[in-house]
Structure formats: C-alpha cells, structure tokens
Amino acid sequence: MLNRLWWDGRLVFGLLALLALASNVARAYEIPARAAILIEHETGQVLFAKNADLPLQPASMSKLMTVFMVFERLKAGRLTLDDEFSVSEKAWRKGGSKMFVEVGKRVRVDDLLHGIIVQSGNDACIVVAENLAGTEEAFAEQATERAHQLGMTNTTLKNASGWPDPEHLMSVRDLAILAGAIIRDYPEYYTIFGESEFEFNGIKQYARNPLLRRDVGADGLKTGHTEAAGYGLTASAVRDGRRLILVVAGLEKPGQRAREAERLLEHGFRDFNAYQLFEAGEVVESADVWLGDRETVSLVAEQPVTLALTPEARRELEVKVIYDGPIPAPVPRGSTLAQLEITAPGIEPRRVPLVAGEEIAEAGLLGRMSSAIGYLIWGPS
C-alpha cells in the first residue's frame, strides 16, 4: 500500500512490501566474539553487526592501514615495487612476529609488502613507516588522519604494526571499511593477501589467515592477536561472484577465530539472498515541485538498488522515499533530491540517494502566480 504523509515539514512516501504470509522476525545470529561485522562488499550493506563501532585494540589487523598507505603511493606513482627502504636498528630489534630484516640493509618495497601481509612482520612495518614519514610516530599520525578521511571515525593509531598500546584503537566497522577500500581500489596488489607463503632471508613463513586453508572462498586479509586484544580476523571471501567481508575481534582462543569466521561467512552466503529492488535509472517516485514549469519531478535511482535479505526479512521489507517538499524550481537534472530509506528485520537501515530524472525550469510569471494561489487554497497536490 502507498501512504502519503505530511510530518515535520517532510513529505514521506511509504511503500510497505508485505510478501506472502506474515512470519516471525528472523532469529538473531549469535557469536562469542566481543565485536563482529559482516558486510556485502558490492552494496556496503551490513548483514550482521555486534558492537561494530566499539573502539578496540586491533593488534596486527591494523597492519592493513600500513599496507593501504603503501598501496596509495604505488597507485599514485610516488613509489614503485622495486624501490628500496633502509632498515633501522629500531626495526631490526623489534620483537613479536618478524620478517627478519637486517639492520643497515635495504629491502625492496615488494618484499616489505609480502613481509607485512604474509609474515605479519612488525619489523617490516617499522621500515615502511620510517621511510615514508621519518618516524613511526609521524607515520601513525598520518595514517590516523587518512583513516578518518576514509570514514573510519573510531580509529586512532599509535604505531604501524598494532603493537600493544591502550590508545591504539579501531572498530570492526572501521576495519571492514578499510578492507573494502583495499579490495575495491587496489586489485592489482590485493592478490598478495591470498598467497600462502613467503620466503625472505632464507626463512620461509606461512600465512596466518586460517581461512586460506579452508574451502570457503577466502582470499584475504589479516589476523591479529595480543593478550589485550584477544584473537581477531579481518577476512573476505567470494562465492558465485558475491563477495563478503567480515571482521571478528576479541575471541578467547585461536581455534575460535577460524571456526567463528567460517560460521559467519556461511551465515551470510547461505541465509541471505540478493534482491534487486530498482534498476539503474528506474523512477522510484515523483516529488511535488514549487513554482516550476512542471508540477512534479521524477526521483531516480542512479545505480541498481540491490539488497541482501533472508526470506523472512524480505516479507517485512519497508521502503520509504524521504525529501523536503515541495522542491523549489529550478531543478537541475541529476541533482540529489531525496533519500530512499530501506529497513527490514535483522539488518541495519540503508539509505540510497535519489536524483532528479529531468530538468525542471521555473514557471513563467502567470504560472508562478497560479501555482502560489492554488497552493494557498488547496495545499500540495
């Protein structure tokens, strides 16, 4: 059914799609992780979230930001894979997981990326940080600023490696945003995350991501563990052309990391189906125009609007078109006029911008007078 409502000065069109018979709300998914998130990569839709915006110590998962900073420079041409970085004593002495760089030597950027991604080398992270920003502290400040520009609002970085620091924090949503940016913007380098081993300095090490050794379609990204952070994993997997991104954090045992990540992926792939609500360029609704040469303007979705839902949630799908109306003329074609708000049980609300499907010019003098009088007498059409 279609309802047209005036409320707080906004014209709201509510389209309530109740398909088939009413059903119970989908049962909430449960996971023992302190925080977790599951995202449909193509649409950005959140399929599951638990404490998604809680800032937590990310451990080595924050190495993804260090890698991202290198990828940016590579794509911009400010750096090449064959460039070499010098190794400081600080980097050489760093404990924890290591790539085993040697003090005073120079190491190719390509090797350093493998050392960070495959071997989780804390030493490699410091080499990168010092050579890009002078000091690790300066690099952390730059990385924090860049993270905020990406929309990672709950991220504060104090080092390049995820070394324990109570002020070194990221949320699982921020890590998912970062993983999505890496996958989307740097496909030529993302393949490194799927490599299972790397040898440097005569020492072969194997990738720590447990999902790479399971038949789940995983091709990245990064594990993390410290005493304070617990066990965590930022991962992505593809099945039948559909990519999901997940982050789990704060698990108590290493075995849980693989098991719960795999369970969450299975939940996303098995229980959610993709439904296309509107095609690109399709008219979703029309909006009243004030003093224009036409009374209404079409509201169009620029991109396909696709939603992943459980069959139960689809039956309680609700779609609203929200805009401030009537819209004053002139209206340029393609200008953003409204928001398509989509809600359903068990998923976070999603908003999609809607644009003007055609150009609306101002009405002539007589038309403006007629419209104004009609509006005062009869109200909105």
Beta strands, then each sheet from edge to edge (+ up, - down):
strand 1: 2-7
strand 2: 10-16
strand 3: 35-40
strand 4: 46-50
strand 5: 84-86
strand 6: 106-108
strand 7: 197-200
strand 8: 203-206
strand 9: 218-226
strand 10: 230-239
strand 11: 242-251
strand 12: 273-278
strand 13: 283-290
strand 14: 296-301
strand 15: 305-309
strand 16: 318-324
strand 17: 327-328
strand 18: 336-343
strand 19: 350-356
sheet 1: 1+ 2- 16+ 18- 19+ 14- 13+ 17+
sheet 2: 4+ 3- 11+ 10- 9+
sheet 3: 5+ 6-
sheet 4: 7+ 8-
sheet 5: 12+ 15-
end
